[in-house]
């Protein structure tokens, strides 16, 4: 692991997908996101005009297997936090969020989690697996690693999941009710961004297609509207095996850049010409 505390944000890859319930392939996500971040078809700036990528240190990939993955992820994230870095984690399937949040909650109590997803991921277990990518937020809320969980973009609610929503007091904004505005959020915030919150038309490189999701523009605008302090984040469920010409990897890279821009200390951004108005 490479850590340099002069960099406020550290990119950490977690190439694991053995807790995926439908398709493998998300383990290839970190490499695909890094390739997209380096791609010369775009630049390394966020939309506020800052050159983001050079400000984000790449801490490498978690080295783990199906036996020690939970402890390995937690320990790697804890080391970043202890060094003063803000972890921006690239998955991998969504099961990785549980050990990441465990580490972050130990460092930042009273977390608010803002979770973008087509799925609530609140199952008590899924196909007998309590650590499935369909279950991380049940484990997080059971362990009281967050004081508040806000889920945005959900469009797969069922009776089992609704019972869990009530059990844990989750605030859910289903996609059918999304009007483009996040509720008030208190610091510190952990953002978990599952790429399948986006409509498959914008992000085909995912394992679970759920039509009727956010546009890329809506998701970016939501991230940019966050005013509270983001202390850690993850971007998960990119499946390069299903991608088309790398478009979803480029979307993931854009989400990474916009999240990093919100996590980095505020600095002057580029001045833009005043838009002319008609009389």
Order of alpha helices (4+ residues) and beta strands (2+ residues): beta-alpha-beta-alpha-beta-alpha-beta-alpha-beta-alpha-beta-beta-alpha-beta-alpha
